Amino acid sequence: MAEISRNGELESVQMIIRAEGTPDARRYNRPTESEIGVLIVENNGESVSNRDIVVRTRSDSLQHINEAHRHYDALHYVLMFPKGDEGWTITSRSNNETITVMQWYKYCFMFRGNNDENELHYFGKLFQQYIVDMYAKMESNRLLYIRLNQSRLRSDLYSNVADAVLLGDNDMGNVGR
């Protein structure tokens, strides 16, 4: 936006927040709890994982990005990442090994010693919201993997059953309770 205003393309900006009808008092009220939670919505059994994040590119077009984009964290949590730090992406690697989203955020959240303080921990409730949001990202990533790899996951299950039958280990008396 600063670049657009420097080029003189922007004369005035307005932000209009319009409430349609009377807000529901049960939903739009002041929080009474100090806890932060997440609600993952499904639509007819399909997870709604794509968040509506739209970015204006330098070529003056609009582009949708999803939560696995490497700049999602910096765009959503501007106060926490003022330099636009890159976050986790599906192609994140270290020493030629793929880094999972869980490994990435474990590394980001931990303290590494007395001299190296993690500034993220100073953001209070915003940091808590960030943790919950990233947990939702991890869970949606895990559920997407399970949904897209059903045939492979089920074949692994059946191969173990087939191995047991081939070995003659089909006496159910040996199965624990």
BELKAVEN-V146884 format. One record per residue. N is the residue number from 1. RES is the residue in one letter. SS is DSSP state (a for helix, b for strand, c for the rest). OMEGA is omega in whole degrees, -180 to 180 (* if undefined). NEAR is the number of other C-alpha atoms within 10 Angstrom. Layout:
# BELKAVEN-V146884
{{N | RES | SS | OMEGA | NEAR} {N | RES | SS | OMEGA | NEAR}}
This chain:
# BELKAVEN-V146884
{{1 | M | c | 178 | 9} {2 | A | a | 179 | 7} {3 | E | a | 179 | 10} {4 | I | a | -180 | 12} {5 | S | a | 177 | 11} {6 | R | a | -180 | 9} {7 | N | c | 178 | 9} {8 | G | c | -179 | 8} {9 | E | c | -173 | 10} {10 | L | c | 180 | 12} {11 | E | c | 178 | 7} {12 | S | c | -178 | 6} {13 | V | c | 176 | 6} {14 | Q | c | 172 | 5} {15 | M | c | -179 | 5} {16 | I | c | 175 | 6} {17 | I | c | -174 | 6} {18 | R | c | 176 | 6} {19 | A | c | 179 | 7} {20 | E | c | -179 | 6} {21 | G | c | 180 | 6} {22 | T | c | 180 | 7} {23 | P | c | 178 | 10} {24 | D | c | -176 | 8} {25 | A | c | 178 | 8} {26 | R | c | -176 | 7} {27 | R | c | -176 | 8} {28 | Y | c | 176 | 9} {29 | N | c | -180 | 9} {30 | R | c | -180 | 8} {31 | P | c | 178 | 9} {32 | T | c | 180 | 6} {33 | E | c | 177 | 6} {34 | S | c | -179 | 7} {35 | E | c | 177 | 9} {36 | I | c | -178 | 12} {37 | G | c | 180 | 10} {38 | V | c | 177 | 10} {39 | L | c | 179 | 8} {40 | I | c | -173 | 11} {41 | V | c | 174 | 11} {42 | E | b | 180 | 10} {43 | N | b | -179 | 7} {44 | N | c | 178 | 7} {45 | G | c | 179 | 7} {46 | E | b | -180 | 10} {47 | S | b | 177 | 14} {48 | V | c | -173 | 12} {49 | S | c | -178 | 19} {50 | N | c | 178 | 12} {51 | R | c | -175 | 10} {52 | D | c | 179 | 10} {53 | I | b | -177 | 14} {54 | V | b | -179 | 12} {55 | V | b | 175 | 13} {56 | R | b | -177 | 11} {57 | T | c | 180 | 9} {58 | R | c | 178 | 9} {59 | S | c | 175 | 6} {60 | D | c | 175 | 9} {61 | S | c | 179 | 9} {62 | L | b | -178 | 12} {63 | Q | b | 175 | 10} {64 | H | b | 173 | 11} {65 | I | b | 178 | 16} {66 | N | c | -173 | 14} {67 | E | c | 178 | 22} {68 | A | c | 178 | 19} {69 | H | c | -174 | 13} {70 | R | c | 179 | 19} {71 | H | c | -179 | 18} {72 | Y | a | -177 | 20} {73 | D | a | -178 | 21} {74 | A | a | 178 | 17} {75 | L | a | -177 | 17} {76 | H | a | -178 | 13} {77 | Y | c | -174 | 15} {78 | V | c | -180 | 13} {79 | L | c | -178 | 12} {80 | M | c | -178 | 20} {81 | F | c | -176 | 16} {82 | P | c | -180 | 10} {83 | K | c | 179 | 9} {84 | G | c | -179 | 16} {85 | D | c | 177 | 14} {86 | E | c | 178 | 14} {87 | G | c | -179 | 18} {88 | W | c | 172 | 21} {89 | T | c | -177 | 17} {90 | I | c | -178 | 13} {91 | T | c | 179 | 11} {92 | S | c | -177 | 15} {93 | R | b | 173 | 13} {94 | S | b | -178 | 7} {95 | N | c | 177 | 6} {96 | N | c | 176 | 7} {97 | E | b | 178 | 9} {98 | T | b | 178 | 12} {99 | I | c | 178 | 16} {100 | T | c | 179 | 18} {101 | V | a | 178 | 22} {102 | M | a | 179 | 17} {103 | Q | a | -179 | 11} {104 | W | a | -176 | 15} {105 | Y | a | 173 | 16} {106 | K | a | 179 | 11} {107 | Y | a | -178 | 11} {108 | C | a | -173 | 13} {109 | F | a | -172 | 14} {110 | M | c | 171 | 12} {111 | F | c | -177 | 14} {112 | R | c | -180 | 11} {113 | G | c | -177 | 8} {114 | N | c | -176 | 7} {115 | N | c | -176 | 7} {116 | D | c | 180 | 8} {117 | E | c | 178 | 12} {118 | N | c | -175 | 14} {119 | E | a | -180 | 11} {120 | L | a | -177 | 16} {121 | H | a | 180 | 15} {122 | Y | a | -175 | 11} {123 | F | a | 173 | 13} {124 | G | c | -176 | 10} {125 | K | a | 176 | 13} {126 | L | a | 177 | 16} {127 | F | a | 177 | 17} {128 | Q | a | 177 | 16} {129 | Q | a | 178 | 17} {130 | Y | a | 179 | 18} {131 | I | a | -179 | 15} {132 | V | a | 179 | 16} {133 | D | a | 180 | 17} {134 | M | a | 174 | 17} {135 | Y | a | 177 | 16} {136 | A | a | 176 | 18} {137 | K | a | 179 | 18} {138 | M | a | -178 | 17} {139 | E | a | 179 | 16} {140 | S | a | 177 | 18} {141 | N | a | 179 | 19} {142 | R | a | -180 | 14} {143 | L | a | 176 | 14} {144 | L | a | 178 | 14} {145 | Y | a | -180 | 11} {146 | I | a | -179 | 13} {147 | R | a | -176 | 13} {148 | L | a | -177 | 10} {149 | N | c | -178 | 11} {150 | Q | a | -176 | 11} {151 | S | a | -180 | 10} {152 | R | a | 180 | 10} {153 | L | a | 180 | 12} {154 | R | a | 179 | 10} {155 | S | a | 176 | 11} {156 | D | a | 180 | 12} {157 | L | a | -178 | 10} {158 | Y | a | 179 | 11} {159 | S | a | 176 | 11} {160 | N | a | 177 | 11} {161 | V | a | 179 | 13} {162 | A | a | 178 | 12} {163 | D | a | 180 | 12} {164 | A | a | 180 | 13} {165 | V | a | 180 | 12} {166 | L | a | -180 | 10} {167 | L | c | -179 | 8} {168 | G | c | -179 | 9} {169 | D | c | -178 | 12} {170 | N | c | 174 | 13} {171 | D | c | -176 | 9} {172 | M | a | 177 | 7} {173 | G | a | -180 | 7} {174 | N | a | -176 | 8} {175 | V | c | 180 | 8} {176 | G | c | -179 | 5} {177 | R | c | * | 4}}
